[in-house]
Amino acid sequence: MSGSLPLHPRTRFVLIETSHAGNVGGAARAMKVMGFNDLVLVRPRWPNVLRREETIQRASGALDVLENARIVDTLDEALDGMTHLCATAMTPRDFGPPTRAPREHFTQWLAAGAAAPAEGVAFLFGSERYGMRNEDVYRCHVCLSIPTDPHFGSLNLAAALQVMAYEWRQALGGFGVVPATGTPVLADAPQIAGLLTHLEQALVAVDYLDPAAPKKLMPRLNALFNRAGLTLEEVHILRGVAKAMLETAARSKG
């Protein structure tokens, strides 16, 4: 297999606070054999992890993936341009996005016609030590759990990424996917996060949200926006509403 083929929608793998250099190399190898090359690391344990000997050895020739990889400080930076977020976890949460097997989710999502060239799909993997944080899972549209033996479900990070990459590639129809046309521009994850921050300020200003006891209002709004698949234009409209709420509240209290 030579080189990485263009994908529609765009695909990114995000490793959050990875602690083992070998897993970064293994992840790069897993991505390359499935034709993916967009890897982002969020606050890895080793700042020079992309150049460590163990990383390079485990990559087994996928050096182009390592060379193109980026290291960032925040998850927002890693999700720039991404509009469909897939968390990964072994066990379901009591709150948050639905938990599904990868094949089930990909089949349903693609059949619904949700994916498009403007779409950016990100697969998020948490630390080997403690997995994904709840607040990061809450941001996602789905939580993907690989079906395993119920008595032994432990998967190495790179192995789990390999399974996800394979299932996603198969869902896309193998290599050489034909892109769709004429689709709206969807808002990416940082744009949704900015909208939520703006709305939270507005809801506090009109006394709808008590900042001392917010409960799960903002995560629920996040889930609602994820289901809606907001376009960039719709985000601008909602931020205009939030701005008007803040200005009205300021005049009434002035």
Summary of the structure (lengths in Angstrom):
residues: 254
radius of gyration: 19.5
end to end distance: 67.0
largest distance: 67.0
contacts: 796
relative contact order: 0.15
helix: 45%
strand: 13%
